[in-house]
Amino acid sequence: MAQYAILIFERETPGGIADIPPEVLEAHGRVEGRVAESGGKLVAGYATQPSAEARSLRGEKVTDGPFVEAKEALAGFFVVEARDLDHALEIASFVPIMDGGVEVRPLMG
């Protein structure tokens, strides 16, 4: 099976993870089981620190914050194994989103 990155983008909240409703956190905890039930495999999953903690490198210049400014920030990601892109999109639909979206990208290698 091929591997895909499921990138989770959300609006940042002042309280960080404390502002995430418990039912959304619980739904994230169920993603791995739903992936397995669909015939896929969760390889890895991580939440990211707030974008204020990010640093970007442009050539030799280091800047504070994310590489691109957007209304949503990268909140976390999953790496999954799926049969094909359609299956990866099905898996991405299991990811609970409050006020943002997900991006699915095939991984090389």
C-alpha positions as a Markdown table, in Angstrom:
| # | Residue | x | y | z |
|---|---|---|---|---|
| 1 | Met | 0.0 | 0.0 | 0.0 |
| 2 | Ala | 1.1 | 3.6 | -0.7 |
| 3 | Gln | 1.7 | 6.1 | 2.1 |
| 4 | Tyr | -0.1 | 9.5 | 2.3 |
| 5 | Ala | 0.2 | 12.5 | 4.6 |
| 6 | Ile | -3.0 | 13.9 | 6.0 |
| 7 | Leu | -2.2 | 17.5 | 7.0 |
| 8 | Ile | -4.6 | 19.0 | 9.4 |
| 9 | Phe | -5.2 | 22.8 | 9.2 |
| 10 | Glu | -7.2 | 24.6 | 11.9 |
| 11 | Arg | -7.6 | 28.2 | 13.1 |
| 12 | Glu | -5.4 | 28.7 | 16.1 |
| 13 | Thr | -7.1 | 29.4 | 19.4 |
| 14 | Pro | -5.6 | 31.5 | 22.3 |
| 15 | Gly | -5.8 | 28.6 | 24.7 |
| 16 | Gly | -4.3 | 26.0 | 22.4 |
| 17 | Ile | -5.3 | 22.4 | 23.1 |
| 18 | Ala | -7.3 | 23.6 | 26.2 |
| 19 | Asp | -9.8 | 25.2 | 23.7 |
| 20 | Ile | -10.4 | 22.0 | 21.9 |
| 21 | Pro | -13.8 | 20.5 | 22.9 |
| 22 | Pro | -13.5 | 17.1 | 24.6 |
| 23 | Glu | -15.6 | 15.4 | 22.0 |
| 24 | Val | -13.2 | 16.5 | 19.3 |
| 25 | Leu | -10.2 | 15.2 | 21.2 |
| 26 | Glu | -12.1 | 11.9 | 21.8 |
| 27 | Ala | -12.9 | 11.7 | 18.0 |
| 28 | His | -9.1 | 12.1 | 17.3 |
| 29 | Gly | -8.5 | 9.2 | 19.6 |
| 30 | Arg | -10.8 | 7.0 | 17.5 |
| 31 | Val | -9.1 | 7.8 | 14.2 |
| 32 | Glu | -6.7 | 4.9 | 14.4 |
| 33 | Gly | -9.5 | 2.3 | 14.9 |
| 34 | Arg | -11.5 | 3.8 | 12.0 |
| 35 | Val | -8.4 | 3.6 | 9.8 |
| 36 | Ala | -7.9 | 0.0 | 10.6 |
| 37 | Glu | -11.6 | -0.8 | 10.1 |
| 38 | Ser | -11.3 | 0.7 | 6.6 |
| 39 | Gly | -8.4 | -1.6 | 5.7 |
| 40 | Gly | -5.7 | 1.1 | 6.1 |
| 41 | Lys | -2.9 | 1.5 | 8.6 |
| 42 | Leu | -2.0 | 4.5 | 10.7 |
| 43 | Val | 1.8 | 4.8 | 10.5 |
| 44 | Ala | 2.2 | 8.0 | 12.6 |
| 45 | Gly | 0.2 | 10.9 | 14.0 |
| 46 | Tyr | 1.4 | 14.1 | 15.7 |
| 47 | Ala | -0.1 | 17.4 | 16.8 |
| 48 | Thr | 2.1 | 20.4 | 16.3 |
| 49 | Gln | 3.0 | 23.2 | 18.7 |
| 50 | Pro | 1.4 | 26.7 | 18.0 |
| 51 | Ser | 2.7 | 28.5 | 14.9 |
| 52 | Ala | 4.4 | 31.1 | 17.2 |
| 53 | Glu | 6.9 | 28.3 | 18.1 |
| 54 | Ala | 7.7 | 27.7 | 14.4 |
| 55 | Arg | 10.8 | 29.0 | 12.6 |
| 56 | Ser | 11.2 | 29.1 | 8.8 |
| 57 | Leu | 14.3 | 28.9 | 6.8 |
| 58 | Arg | 14.5 | 30.9 | 3.5 |
| 59 | Gly | 17.9 | 30.3 | 2.1 |
| 60 | Glu | 20.2 | 31.3 | 5.0 |
| 61 | Lys | 17.7 | 33.6 | 6.7 |
| 62 | Val | 15.7 | 32.3 | 9.7 |
| 63 | Thr | 12.4 | 33.9 | 10.4 |
| 64 | Asp | 9.9 | 33.5 | 13.2 |
| 65 | Gly | 6.6 | 31.8 | 12.5 |
| 66 | Pro | 5.3 | 29.5 | 9.8 |
| 67 | Phe | 6.6 | 29.6 | 6.2 |
| 68 | Val | 3.3 | 30.9 | 4.8 |
| 69 | Glu | 0.8 | 33.1 | 6.7 |
| 70 | Ala | -2.7 | 31.8 | 6.5 |
| 71 | Lys | -5.9 | 32.0 | 8.5 |
| 72 | Glu | -5.4 | 28.3 | 9.4 |
| 73 | Ala | -2.2 | 26.8 | 10.7 |
| 74 | Leu | -0.8 | 23.3 | 10.5 |
| 75 | Ala | -2.2 | 21.7 | 13.6 |
| 76 | Gly | -0.9 | 18.2 | 13.1 |
| 77 | Phe | -0.7 | 15.4 | 10.7 |
| 78 | Phe | -1.1 | 11.6 | 10.2 |
| 79 | Val | 0.8 | 9.3 | 7.9 |
| 80 | Val | -1.3 | 6.5 | 6.7 |
| 81 | Glu | -1.1 | 3.5 | 4.4 |
| 82 | Ala | -4.0 | 3.3 | 2.0 |
| 83 | Arg | -4.9 | 1.4 | -1.2 |
| 84 | Asp | -5.0 | 4.5 | -3.3 |
| 85 | Leu | -5.8 | 8.2 | -3.2 |
| 86 | Asp | -9.6 | 7.6 | -2.9 |
| 87 | His | -9.0 | 5.4 | 0.1 |
| 88 | Ala | -6.7 | 8.0 | 1.6 |
| 89 | Leu | -9.4 | 10.6 | 1.1 |
| 90 | Glu | -11.9 | 8.3 | 2.9 |
| 91 | Ile | -9.5 | 8.0 | 5.8 |
| 92 | Ala | -9.0 | 11.8 | 5.8 |
| 93 | Ser | -12.8 | 12.1 | 6.3 |
| 94 | Phe | -12.4 | 10.4 | 9.7 |
| 95 | Val | -10.3 | 13.3 | 11.1 |
| 96 | Pro | -12.4 | 15.7 | 13.2 |
| 97 | Ile | -12.2 | 19.3 | 12.1 |
| 98 | Met | -13.5 | 22.3 | 14.0 |
| 99 | Asp | -12.8 | 25.2 | 11.8 |
| 100 | Gly | -10.4 | 24.3 | 9.0 |
| 101 | Gly | -9.7 | 21.3 | 6.7 |
| 102 | Val | -7.4 | 18.6 | 5.8 |
| 103 | Glu | -5.0 | 18.2 | 2.8 |
| 104 | Val | -4.0 | 14.7 | 1.5 |
| 105 | Arg | -0.7 | 14.3 | -0.2 |
| 106 | Pro | 0.9 | 11.1 | -1.6 |
| 107 | Leu | 4.3 | 10.5 | -0.1 |
| 108 | Met | 7.3 | 9.7 | -2.3 |
| 109 | Gly | 9.7 | 6.8 | -1.7 |
